């Protein structure tokens, strides 16, 4: 690694596709590979019932079919390490537990479904296009309600589980411990997408309580799940996500939400049907930069998740996936009224944020007070780009393709949004 400045590391992966594991990583894999992980749905559900102290999964809308398709897709990926399988199994149990707790909470408090979710800000854009920076910035407005990572993992506390004697939520404590374990095993993740407990996360994690999101694609090679997900009627699943937001509003206070997810790029119809009074900020970036960032992050993570790293597969799959997302965004962009939306180039999110926030708040008809401006400035001052290190990307060296060759597949997007090539 070479220095990029007095306080920022420049991170270069000499071993991205042929990783040289650390002693800690080798020990983790040696321990976890000794035990085969099973995905028995009945057993996973029994664990979730025990953890949640609830037993109604609300399978009135085909949830069981989606659960089965989800598990079948994971099992079809034969290249996962047992560590990755264990993580995915834990994730399925967690989603089931959260769903059980949500059903139980609404049974006890049916008024939850009458709580309004009004006039949210929604950030829509590709992964690695500045969506995380922008949503965390807007969330610095104390009038806004956002979804921190710890809450995204366990949005609904199990019955009887509350803060400890020090006032700390056990859900936060668990997420903090998991983050510390990740930093010990794969520390460079922080420079790519650091999911520390307080970081603002995507509400698509809430949508996945209904097993109706694209999230699984980031964890495993699941083209069958992608095809299954794309055939779902997302209007009803986005309505389910809204119900989870109502429950979170009930639990932690009535403030106006700020939301974000790349998935919304291909679901603008359901998104607008669910939140018709939203103000939307679209972020745009050179798809080459998006793809190289995403697949580099995936390849680095795969050193622990997979038995081998297939650079060609990552390039082909995620080039296609980004193409699908951007094609849908170009097709449906005009569904969002011009007076309720703005388009933001990635290069504008590096010193020009205040003027963009002025425009966004003006479109929403919300006052941007001096106090809130101060909150924004403090966030910007404390979170410069590359704060946790900067990655040196090299498409040709790692993935065997030039930037120009890849960029040529996205002329339709450059033409529509006047995106600046990087």
N, C-alpha and C positions, 0 to 999 in steps of 0.2 A: 504494500500500500504506500502511496506517495501523498504528501501533503498538498491540499488545495488552498491552503491559507493558514493563518495562525490558529484558527479554532475549528476548521472543518477538514475532515479527512476525505481523501480521494480514494475510492474503493475500486480496485481492479480485480476481476475474477480471472485469474490465470487457469483455474481448474473448474470452470463453470460446468462443463458437460462431462468431465472426467474428474470428479471431485476427490480431493485428498481430505479425508475425514480427520477431525480432531480426536484426541483420546476420549473426550467426553462423548462425542457422537458415536464412536465405535463401541463404547461401553453400553450406550443406550440401545443400539441396534442388537448387540449381542444378547442383552437381557430380554428384549421384547420379541426377538425372532424365535425364541425357545418355545413360545406358546402360540398355537393357532387360534385366531379370533373367529368366533362363530356369530353369524347374524340371524339368530332365531327370533322371529318377530314376537312370538308369545313370551319368550323370556325377557326380551327388551321391554315389552309392555308391562310385564310383572314388576320389573325393576322401577319403571317410571311410576307405577301405581304406588309402590311402597315409598318412594321418595316424596311423592306429592301428597300422600294421604287422601287421594281422590281417585275415582274409578270410572268417571264418565268421559269418554273420548269424543263424544258428539260425532258419530260416524253417519250423519244423515245426508252428507253430500258427496259420498264416494271417497272419503278420506282413506279408508282401508285399501282401496285400489291404488291410490297415490303412494301410500306407504309401501305396498308391495312392489310397485314399479321402481320406487326409490331404492329399495334394498336389492332388487334384481340388478339394477344398473351398477351398483357398487360391486356386487359379486361378480359381474362380468368383467371387471377390471382385474386382470390376473397379474399385473405388474406392481401392485401395492405391497409395501412392506407390512409386517404385522403391526408395527408401530402406527402406520397410517390407518390400517383397518381398525385398530383399537380406538384411534381418535375419531374415526367416522362412526363407529358403533356408539361411542360415548355421545357423539353429536345427535344421533337418532334418539337415544334415550332422553337426552336433554330436551329435544323438541317435543317428544311425547309428554314428558313431565310438565313442560311449560303449557302445553295445550290442555292437559288435565287440570292444571291449576287455574287456567283462564276460565274453563267451563265452570269449575267450582266457584270461582269468585263471582261470576255473573249470576249464577243461581242464587247466591246470597245477596247480591246487590244488583238486581235487574235494572235499576236506574242508570247503570253505566251506559247502556245502549241508547240513552237519550242525551248523553253529553255531546255538545256540538264540537266539531273539529273545524274551525273556521279560519279562512284566509291564511293558510300556511304559505311560507316560502318553500319552494322545492327546487333543488339544484339537480340538473339533468346533464349528464355528460359521460364521456368514455372513462374507463379506469385510467388513472395516471394523467388526467387532463386538468387537474386543479380542483376537482370536486371536493376532495377532502379538505384542502386548504380553505376553500370558500365556505363550506358548511361550518367548519370550526370557527371561522371568523364571524359569521352571522350569529352563531350560537353564543358569542361573547356579549351579545345584547341581552341584558338580564330579563327583558320582557319575553324572551323566546324560550321555548321548551325544545330541547334536542334529546337525542338518544345516545348516552354514553355507552361505551363498549361493554362495561360491566352489566349494564341493564339490558343490553341487547341479547346477552347470553342467557340471562335469567330474568325476563321481564316481569313475571308474576311470582312473588314469593310463595313457597308452599305454606299451607295453613299452619299457623303456630310458629313460623320462623320470622323473627323480627330482629332488630339491632341488638348487639351484645351489650354488656354493661358499660362499655365505653361509647355506645351510640353508633357503632360501625355495623353496617349491613353485612351479614354473612355472605351475601352474593358478591359484594365488592371484594371481600377477603379472598374468596375462592378465585375470582378472576385475577386478582393481584398475584396470587401464588402461581397460577398457570402462566401468567406473563413472565414472571421471574424465571420459571422453568424454561420457557421458550428462549429467553435472552441468554440463558446458559448454554443451550444446545444449538441455537442458530442466531447469533447476535447481530448479523448483518441485516436481518429482517427490519430492524429499526430504521435503517437508512432508506428502506423501500416503502414500507407501510407499517408503521409502528402502532399496533393496537394495544396501547397501554390503557389501563382501566378507565381513565377519564376521557379518552379520545372519543370524538363523536363518530358514531358508527351508522351504517345504512339500515334503514327500516325494512329493507328486503329481508333482513334476519327475522323480523316479525312476520312477514309474509310466509316465511318458511315454516312457521308453526302449522300452516295449512298445507305444507309440502307442495308448494306451487311456485317455487322461485328457481332462478338459474344458478343459485349459489353452489350447488353440488359440482358444477362444472369447474369450479376453482379448486376443488379438492381431489378430483379423480378424473380419469378418462371415461366419460360417460356420454358418448354421443346419443345413445338410446334415450337417456334422460332428457337431453336437449330437445330431441324430437318430440318426446312426450309432453314436456313443459310447453313447447310452442303450440301445441294443439289444444291446450286448456283454455277455457273461457275465463280470462283474467278479470273480467268485470266482477264476478262473485268473489274471486280471491283477493282482489284489491279492497273489496268491501269488508272482507274478513280482516285484512290488515288495519283498516280504519277502526274496526272493533277493538283490536289490540291497543291502538292509540287511545281510544276512549278509556280503556282500563288503566293505562299508564297515567292518563290525565287524572282519573279518579284517585289513583294511589299517591301521586306526587305533585298535584297542583295544576290549576287551570291557567296555562299560558299558551300563547300561539306557537304552533310548531314550526321548526325548520327541518326539512327532510331532504334526503338525497339518495340516489342510486343510479348507476349506469343502466340497470335493467329497464328503467323508465324510458330509455331511448326507443325501445321496441314495444312499449306498452303505453304510449301517450293517450290513446283512446280510453282505456280503463282508468288511467291516472286522472284524466280530466273529468271523467264521469264520477269518480269518487270524490275529487276535490275541485268542484267547478269554480270556486272562488279563489283558487291558488294564484300566486304570482310565481312565475317560473324563470329561473336563470339557467340558460344553456351554456355550458362551457365547451369550447372547441379547441382541438389541438391536432397538429400533423399526425395522421394515423400511424406513420412510421415510428414516431416517438412513443405513441401509445403502445404499439405492438412490441417494440423492443424492450420497453420498460416492463410490460406485463410478462413476457415470456422469459426475460432474465430473472424476474422475481420467482416465476414458476420453476425454472430450472434450478435455481438455488435451493428452493424449498424441497425439490424432488430428491436431493441428496439423502434426505431422511425418509421421504415418503415412498420412494420407488426403488425397485431393485436395479434399475438402470435408467439413464436419462436419454431420451430420444429427442434430440434437438429438431429434427425434421418434423416430427409429429407436432411438437409445440408450435413451430412456425406455421405449419399448414392449418392446424385447428384454430389457433387464435387469430390468424389473418382472416380466415373465413368467418370467425365469430364476430370480430370487429366489423367486418364488411356487412354482416347481417344487421348488426345493431345500428350502424350508420345509415344503411339503406332505409331502414324503418324510420329513423329520425328525419332523414331528408323527405321521405314520403309523407310523414305526419306532422312535420314542424308547424304547418299553418293551422293545425287544430287548436293551437294555443294562440289566443288573440295577441296582436302586436302590442296593444296597450297594457297587457298583463304579463309581458315577458321581455327579457333582454338576451342578447347573444354576446358572449364574452370570449375573446381569444386568450389562449393560455399565456401569451406574452404580456397581456395586460395585468395578470395576477402577480406582478413583480414590481410593485411601487405605485400602481395606479388604482389600488383597491378602493380608496375613499370616493373617487369620482364614480366608480361603478356602483358602490353602495348607495350613493346619492340617487342615482338613476333607478336602482332597484326599489328603494323605499318610496320614491316618488310614484313609480308605476303601481305600487301597492296601496298608495294613499296613506302611508304611515310616516309619522314625524320622526326624523332622525335628529334626536336631541343632542346638545353638547355633551351630556353625560354618556350617552351611548357612543358618540364619536370617540370619547376618551377610552371607553372600553375596547373599541376596535383598535385604536392606536397602540394600546398596551399589548394587545394580542399580537399585532404585527411586529412590534419591537422585540417581543419575546420569542417569536417563531420565524426567524429568517429561513429562506429556502436552503435546504441542505444542512439544516441544524444538526442532524444526526449522521452526517456523512453524505458524500455525493458518489453515485455509481458511475463508473466509466463503462458506457455501453459500446459494444462492437458487434454489429449485426453480421458483418462479413466473417469475422474470426470465429464467432460462436455458433452462427446459424447458417453460414454459407450463402447469404443473399445481400445484395447491395441495397442501400436506402432508396436509390432511384428506381430499381426494379420493383421494390415493394410499393413505393409511392404511386407508381403508374396504375395500380389497381383501384385507386380511390379518386380518380378525376371527378367523378360525380359529386363527391363531398367537397373537394376544393372549389368546384364551380359554384356550389350552392351557398357556401358560407365564407368564401374568400379567406380560407385558412392560410396562415403563413407557414411555408415549409421550414423545417428546422435542419 
